[in-house]
Amino acid sequence: MKNASAKASATPDLAGQELEILQQISRSISCTLDLDRVLKEIVDLVVDVTRCDSCLLYLIDPEETEPYLFLRASKNPHPRLIGRVAVRVGEGITGWVAENAEIVAIPRNASRDERFKFFNNLPEDKYEAFLSIPIVVPPERVVGVINVQHREAHAHTEREVMMMSIVGRQVGGAIRNAQLYDEARRRNMQLSTVAAVGQIVASGRYLDEMLQLIVNMISQTMAAKVCSIMLVDQTRNELVLKAAQCSSQEYWRRPNLKIGKSLISKVVKEGKPLMVRDVTREEGYRYPELAKREGVRSLVSMPMAAKGRVIGVINVYTDADRAFSEGDMRVLTTVCDQAALAIENTNLATEVQKREQALETRRLVDRAKSILQRRLQLSEDDAYKRLRQQSMKSRRTMRDIAEAVILSSEVSE
């Protein structure tokens, strides 16, 4: 086979071993809708049948504004690179295959191919032979790429290329099924979360307890590494942490965020969501070292607004590079609206309670003044001064002093 793109021709007869491999892949796909598990099993099977030294499987992230291929399964290099290696569509041999929907088969000197690009975290220049197959879903849409690599020169047979082409289409079918299942599962979870948050808001729980329950639910629904709610303190012009789901106490102990001097405070000032793909590298993010220790990477921060002003934010951090979907944003928007309503209702209830307490205190002070006026022949102003002086001297509230005067009067009578 030439050192160039190779397109599949008419289907040849496949050897028994190859047919068995394809059947195993079909069984793997039909047994589970767990996409990560299916991809891992497929990579293992491809390595077995091709006897290659390395196999990498990339998928295109549909949520990206600029299309990228992310490593989703591999056998050599180390699996820790899964989710952390990204290739732009059109970049390198892998990106070329994704962009052109064509097979590339290079038997030797793969690193000398004009499409080859060296990536710091992938030792692909150590491989002589390179077979790259597009992963296709109907109607002929490329959703990823499978790379099969050999350290030594390797002539890819037409049968081998054809088998890998079939595998690419089988993987495409598995991806489509898993995506449909995942979309339905996530939609059900999101609806359940919204309904549960509504029940929490209507339950009449204390605000701190309510916010913590909301944070816990968002964290589970969004598969978040860290999730928090911060409220605006207008007096100090700060964002104050009120509830969090995190793995360490260090996150709880960090200082309040000054509005206007932090990345997240932009959400308060602009009233718009903020999405960051990697907070450890984002200019203006105040705690990149803490983010590294917590193991977080991507962030979405959503404003909570009431009566036309932002009263707080909900922050969601993930441990992997992630583009938050429209569904994610809809759920967060709804939860933010519900949380803001709960906070506003709590504040209103607190104000009403304060006013009622103030009215009751005034009623008791007026009654105590009348008692002092009658008992000591004082004017109203002098009686009030007497109560205030006693309050300051004893460091007790005016209400406590008034209640004491009233109780003394009732006892003496």
N, C-alpha and C positions, 0 to 999 in steps of 0.2 A: 504494500500500500504506500502511496506517495506521502511525502511530508507536507500534507495540505488537508483541506476540509474533505471529509468523506461522507457522501450521502448514501443512505441505505437504498439498495436496489431490490429486486424481487426476493421474496422470502425463501432462503435455502432450507433444505432439510436440517433440522437440529439434531445433534447427537443426544443419546439417551440421558447423559449426565446434565446437559444443558436444559433439556425438557424438565428434568427433575428439579433443577434450580428454579426455573420459572414457576413450576407448580408450588414449590415451597414459598416463593414470594407471594403467589396468589393466596396461599393459605394464611400467610402472615397478615396480609391485607384484610382478609375476610374475618379473621379472628378477633380483631380489636380495632377500635376507632381512636386509640391513643397514637397520635401521629409520631411523637418522638420515639415511642417504642417500635413502631413499624419501620421508621427510617433507620434506626440502629440495626434491626434485624436484616434489613435489605443490604446495608453496607457490609455486614458480616458475611452474608451470602455471596455478594459480589466478590469480596476478597477471596473466598473459598474457590469459586469457580474460575476466576481469572488468574489466580495465584499472583496477584499484584502485591506490591510493597506498601501501597497507600491508596486509600479511597476516601474521597471527600464529597459530601452532598450539600449543595447550596440551595436555598430557596429565596425567591424574591419577596421582600416585605411589601405587601400591597398598600400599607399605610404610609409609606414614604412618599414625600412630594417628588424627590429625585430617586429613581429606582435603584435599589441596592440588593445584592445577593448576600445573604448571611449564612455562615456555616452552621448547619443544623445537625449534622451527623458526620462522624469520621472514624477511621481506624488508621492510626499513624498519619498525622500527628496526634498529640495527646488530646483526649476529649475535653480538657479544661479550656481549649480554645473555642469550643462550641458556643455560638452566640456572640463571640467577641472578635470574629474575623468578618470583615465586610468588604465586598468587591463591587465597585460601581458597574452597572450594566454598560457594556462596551469597553471595559477596562480589562486588559490582559486576555489570555486565551479564554478563561472562564466567562468573562464579560462579553467577549466576542461571540461565543456560542449562544449565550442568552439573547443577544441582540439580533443575531442572524438566523437563529433556529436551525443551525447546521451542526453536524458532527465534525469534530476535529480529531484526527488520528496521526500522531507523530511517533515514528518508531525509534528515533535517536536524536540526540542533541536538541531536546525540546527547548532548552533555555536560549537557543540561538534563533528560534522562530521570531519573526518581526512582531508578532502579537504578544509575545511573552512579556510579563512584567513581574519584577521581583517584589515580594512582600516581606517586610522585616520579620514578621512572626510566623512565616511559612517557608520551610526550607525546600521550596519547589525546584530550585536550581540544581538540587542533588539528584534529580530523577532524569533519566535519559528518555524514557518513553512516556507518552502522554495521550490518553484517550479521554475526550470530553464529550459528553452526551447531553442534549437538552432534555429536560423533563417537561412533558407536554400534556395539557389537558384540553379537551374539546372546547371550542373548535380551533384547534391548532394554536393554542396560546402557551407560550413558554412561561413556566412558573419556577424553574430552577435548573440546576446543572449537576451532573454526576461526573466526577473526575476519577479516572483510574490511572495510577502511575506505577512505573517500574524503574528500579534503580539502574538496571542494565538495559541495553537496547532490546526492543521487543517488537516483532512484526505482528501487528494486529490483523488477524484473519478476518475475512468478510463475515464468517459465521460468528466470530466474537463480537464484531461491531453490530451485527444484526441482533444478537441476543441482548446486548446492552441497550440498543434502541428500543427493544420491546420492554426491557426493564424500566426505561425512562417513561414509557407510556403507562406501565403498571403503577409506577410511583405517582404519576400524575393523577390516576384514578383514585389512589389511596388518599392523596392530598385533598382532592375535591370532596371525597366522602367525609374525611376527618374535619375539613373546614365547615361543611354543612352541619355536622354534628356539634362542633365547637361553637358555631354561631348560635345554634338553637339552645345549647347548654348555657352559654353566657347570657343570652337574652332572658332565659328563665331566671337565672341567678340575679340579673340586674333588676328584673321586675319584682322579684322577691325582696331584694334589698330595699327598693323604693317603698314597697308596701310595709315592710318591717320598720323602716325609719318613720313612716307616717304614724304607725302604731305607737312608737316610742314618743314621738312629739305629742300625741294625744293622751299619753298615759299620765301626765301630770307629775312625772318624776322631777327630782331636783336637777337643776341645770347641769352641774358638773357630772352627775351620773348619766344624764341624757347624752351629753357630748362624748363621753367615753364609750358608751354603747354604739353611737354613730360611727366613731373612729374604728372600733373593732369590726363593725360590719363592712365598712368601706375597705378596710385592709384585707379582709377575706375575699370580698368580691373582686377586687382589683389585683389580687395576688401581690400586694404591696409589701416591701421590706420594712418601710417606715410610713406611718400615716399620722397626721397631726391636725389639730384645729387650733388656730391662733386668733385671738380677738383684739380689736383695736382699743387701746387705752387712750382716749382723747386728751386726758389731762397731761399725760407724760409723752404723748405723740409716739407711742410704741405699739408693737405687736407683741402680745403676751401669750405664751403657751398655756392652753387650758386643758387639752386632752391629747394623748398620744399612744400609739401602738408601736413599740420599738424594742430592740433587743438589749439595750443597755441604759443605765441611768445617766450616762454622760449627755445624751440628747436632752434629757429633762433639765440638766443643770446649766445648759448654755444660756447666755444673757438674752434679755429681750431684744427685739430688733427695732432699731430706730427707723421710723417711717421716713423715707427719703434717702436713707444711707444703706440700704440692702436691696438685693435683687428681688426678694419676695415682696418687699413693700411697694414695688411697682404695681403689683396687682391691686393694692389698696388705692394708689394714686390714680391709676388709669381705669380701674373697674373692669379689667379684661383678664382672661385666663393667661397663664404663662406656662410654656412647655420648654423644657431644657433636656437635650439628649444625654449630656454628661456633665453633671454639676461639678465634678472634680476638675474639669478643665474650663468651666464657664467663668469668664471675667465678671467680677462683681458678686460672685457667690461668696458669702462670708466664712463658711466653714468647710473648705474642701478636704482638710485633713480628717475632720470628724466624719465626713461622708465616706472617705476611704475606710476608716475604722469600722463604720457601721455597715460597709459593703453595699452602699447605694450608688446609683448611677443616674438614671433618668428621673425627671421631676415634672409633675403637673401641679400647678397651684391655681385654685379656683376661688373667685371672690364670693363672699356671702353678703348680700345687700338687703337693706330694709329701708323703706321710705326714701329711696333714691340715693342712699349713701352706703358705702361699704363698711360693714361692722366687723369683718373678720375674713379669714381665708382657711380653706381646707387644702393641705399639702399631701400629695401621694408620691412616694419614692419607690422605685423598683430597683432590683439588684442587677438587672440586665438592661442593655441598650434597648429602648422601647419607644415606638411611636404610638401614642394613645389614640385609639380609634374614635370615630364619631359616636359609637355606642357608649364608650367610656365617658366621653364628655357630656353626653345627654344624661347619664346616670348621675354624674357629679353635679351637674347643673341643678337637677331636680333635688338631690340631697342638700345642696347648698341652700336652695330656696326653703326647704323644710326646716333646716337647722336655723336659718336666719329668722324664720317665723317663730320657732321655739324660743330663741334668744330674745326676740322683741317682745313676745308674750310674757316671758319671765321678767324682763325689765319693766314692762307695764304693771305687772302684778306687784313687783317690788315697790314701784312708785306709789301705787294705790295703798299698799300696806304702810309705807312711810307716811303718807298723808293721813291715813286713819290713825296711826300712832301719834302723829303731830297734833291732830284734833283732840285725841283723848288726853294727851299731855296738857294741852291748853285748857281743856275742861277741868282737869284736876288742879292745875295751878290757879285758875280762877276761883275754884271752890276753896283752895287753901288760903288764898288772899282774903276772901270774905271772912274766913274763920279768924285770921290774924287781925283784920280790921275790927271785928266785933270784940275779940278777946283783949286786944292791946290798945284799942282806940287809935289805930293807925289809918293814915290815908291809903288809898289804893297804891300809889307809887311807893310809899314807904313799906307797905306790906310786900310788894314785889321785890324791893331791894333786900328786904330781910330774907326772903326765900333764896335769892340769888347769892347773897353773901354766905348763907349756910351751905349752899351747894358747892361753892368754891372752896370753902373752909374744909368741908368733909370729903371733897372730891367725889361727890355723888351727883347724879343727874337731878335736874329740876323736878322731874317726875317722881323720883324716889323721895325727895324732900317733901313734895306736896302730899304724896301718899302717907308719909309719916305724920304730917300735921293733921290730916284728915282722920287717921287712925287714932291719934291722941285725943282729938276732939270727941270722937265717938265713944272712946273708953271713959272719958271724964263725964260724959253726959249719962 
